[in-house]
Amino acid sequence: MKAGGFILFLVLIFAPAALFAAGSTPKCDTNYPIVLAHGMGAQAKIVSIVDYWWGIEDALEDEGADVYITSVNGMDTTANKAASFKRQFLEILAISGKSKANIIGHSHGTIYSRYAITLLGLSPKVASWTGLSGPHRGSSVADFIFKVIPNQGWDLVGDTLDVVYTFVFGDKDPNSLENGLEMTRAYMQNVFNPGCPDVPGLYYQSYTSKIRYASNSIMLEVPWLICLAYEGENDGLVAVSSAKWGNYRGCIEGAWWSGGVDHLNIVNQFFGITPGFDAPQFYIDVVSDLKNRGY
């Protein structure tokens, strides 16, 4: 083959791919960074090994997002977690050079981030807030646990969990008992929400998920049934009705043939095995929407 013909051959082979790549636009290059806030009972790296947001950070970054992950005590009061979250959030802004960031919280991460926004003065530095499966009106599962365990046993159970979370999970001075009590429906509805109203003008949105007939995470099967009896549709720990906050964007159920999307599946646990639900793509869609809204 002559030189000219060989060059033409290369052009025909590689030009389409090059043109396609040049024409593609990142879906998640938001104006402000994305800050992820994990939930109760874990840290950003569970037992310093397993990523809480399994594969989600990489998926978002591949689509142009600037992603940061915060990590607070797995078991602690909302106030303590909020203070730790705020410190990390401000450090992230300093590193990124941005004036604001978008918060995406899961489970208790939705609660302590709300606390930091409203009660710790973080609101001027928050572009948007997105909540996933947050117990904004508490959880009947927490209520049930405190009914089953006699009052005199609360301190013992709390102290035992504190030891576990200190030496196994790496928490610093945790407070498991208060963390649990603050997730009850009475506390969230009568104490937390009245004392922590949304900041006017800040964009709040939420997504829920639910188990339809079977939890993909076996450990959530019994809590799902408990919550189903008390509150109706739920993800194994938090009722759909409890997780709605701000602009409600809908309930994630997964494929028609799946058992649904439980409280762990929505953060791509365990280890990305989430039958009928593509968690990384879900987050790409969420962040892409934030981009389109100007955040």
N, C-alpha and C positions, 0 to 999 in steps of 0.2 A: 504494500500500500504506500503510495506517495505521501510526502509530508503534508501536503495540502489536504489530501483525503483523510489522513489520520486526525488532523486538527478538527476537520468538519465532524468526524465521527465522535470525538470527545465533546464537542459543543452540543451535538444532538443528544448525547447521553446525560450530560451533567447540567445543561442549561435549564431544563424544566425544574429540576430540584432546586437550583439556585434561585430561580425566579419565584418559586413557591415560598422558599425560606425568606426571601427579601420582602415578599408581600404579606407575610404573616404578622399579626399584631398581638403582643402580649395581652392576655385577658385580665391580668390581675395587677398591673402596674398602677396602683392607686396613688393619689396625691400624697397620702400620709401612710406611714408604716402600719403593719398589722401587729397587734400585741395579743398573744394568746394567754388566757388565764384559766388554769386547770381547776378541777373540782376537789371535793372533800375526799379524804382518805388516801391521797396520793400526792406525788410531787411531779415536776416536769419529767424527771427520770425516776420511774418507780423502782425502789430498792437499788438505785444508781445504775440500773441496767436497761429497763424497758422504757422506751419513749411513750409518754402519755398520749401525745398527738401522733400516733403511728403513721408515718409516711405523709402526713398532711403538710408539714413544713416544706418538705422537698417539692411536693406537687404544686404548692402555691408559688414557691420561688422559681420553679421551672416556667411558670406563667408570668414572671416579672414582678411578683410581690416582694416587698422588703419585710421579712417576718422576724419577730422576736418572741421568745418564750419566757414567761416569768415562772417563778417557782416559790411557793410559800409552804408553810407547815401543812402537812396533810390533815392534822387534827388540831384545831385551835379556834379561838373565838373569831367571829367575823371582824371585829375591830382590829385584832392583831394581824390577821391576814391582810386586811385592807391597808394597814400601815406599811407592811412589808411590800405589798404590791405597788403602793405609791412610790416608795423609794426606787424600786426597780424601773417603774414606768418613767420616772424623771431621768434616770440614768440612760434609758433607751433613747429618750428625746435628745439628750446631750450627745450620744453616740451617732445618732442618725442625722443630727443637724436640723431636724424638723420641729416646727412649733407645736404640732399636734400628732396624735396617733389614733387609729381605729382599734377599739377593744372588741375582741371576740371571747366571750367567757362560756364555760361549760359548767353546769351543775352549780356547786357553791361558788365557782368563779364568777357567776353572774351576780351573786349577792355581795361578795366582798368588793367587787369592782364598782357596784352601785354605791356602796358605802363610801369608797374612796372618792367617787365623783361628787357626791352630795355633801358628805360630812367632813371630808379632808381637803376640800377645795381644789379637786383635780379637774373640775368641769371645763375651765377655759382651755385646757390642754388636750381635751378629748374631741376628736372629729366626729365619731359615731360610736355607738355601743350596740353590740349584737349578743343576744342571749340564747344559749342552746340548753334546753332541758333544765332550766333553773327552777328551784323550789320557792318561787316568789310568794306563795301562799302556804308554805310549809309542806310537809309530807306525812301522810297517814302511816307510812312505814316507821317513821321516827316516833309518832304517837304510840304505835303498837308496841314498839320495843320498850318504851318507858312504862307501859301498862303491864307488860309481862314481867319485867324485872322489878322486884319490890323496892320501894324507896330506899330502904336501908342498904340495898346492894348497889345503888348507883355509884357511890364513891369508889367502891371496890372495883367495879367494872371500869370506871373511868381511869383510875390509877393504873390498872393492869394494861389498858390500851395505851396509856402514856408511856409506859415502859417499852412496850412493843414498838411504838412509833418513834421512840428515841433511839433505841438500839438496833432496830431492824430497818426502819425507813429513814432515819437520820433527822427527824424533827428536833428542833431546839426549844426546850421548855413547852411542850404541847399542852393542850387543855381539851381532852377528848370529851369529857362530860359536858362542858359548856357548848362545845361544838354541836353535840347531839341535841341538847335542849333547844338550841337556837334554830334547829331545823323543824321543830314541832309547828303544827298549824297555828296553835294559840299564840306562840311567840311571833311568828312571821306576820300574822294578820293583825294582832293587837298591839305589838310593840315595834317591830322593825319597820314595817311599811309606813305607819303613820309618822315615824320619826325620820324616815329616809325617803322623802318624796323625790320624784324626778325633777331634774333641772330644766326649767322652761327653755325652749329653743334648741335643746340638744336632741339629736336623732337617736331614738331607742327603737330597736326591733327585736323580734324573737321568733324562734322556730321550736317546735315541739316534735317529739316522736312517740311511737307507741308500739306495743307488742299486740299483734292481732290474735294469735292463738297459741304461740309458743315462743319462749325466749331463746335466742341464739346463745346466750350466756346462761348456762344451766343454773348458776348460783342466783340468778334473778327470778327464777320461776316462782318460788314461794312468795317473795316480796311483791311480785306482779299480782298474784292472786289476792294478797292482803289489800293492796292498794285498789284493786279492781272492785273489791267488796265495799270499800269505804268511799272511794272517789270516782270510780269508773275508769275510763281509758287512761292508760299510763304506760311508762317505758320500763317498769320494773322497780322504780324508786320514786319517780315524780309523776304526778297526774298531768294530763294534757291541760286541764283547767288551771293548774297551779303554774305551769310553765309559760303561759301567755303573758307577755309584757310589752308595752309600747305598741308599735306597729306590728301586729301579728301576721307572720308570713306563711303560716300553714304547718300542717303536721306531716312529718316524714314517715312513710310506712314501708318503703322498699317495694320490691317487685311483688306482683300479685300472688306468686307462688311461695313467697317467703313467709316466715312466722311474724315478720314485722321488724322494726328497728328499735332495739332496746337502749338503755341508758349508756351502755358501754360501746355498742356498735356505732353510735353517732360520733365517737372520737376514734373510730377505726380499731377498736379493741374487740376481741383479743388478736393481736399481731396481724391485723389486716384481714382476718377471716370474718367477713360480714356478709353472709349469703343474701343475695337479692338487694344489696345496697353498696353503691360505690362511694365510700366516704370521701376520698380525695377529690372526686369530681364534684361532690356536693359543696365542699369548701371552695373550690374554684368558682362555682356558680355564685356562691354567697359573696365572695370578694369581687368577682366581676360585676355584680350588681352594685356593690359599694362604689366601685370605680365609675360606673355609669351615673351614679347619683352625685358624683363630684367629690367623693371622700378619698 
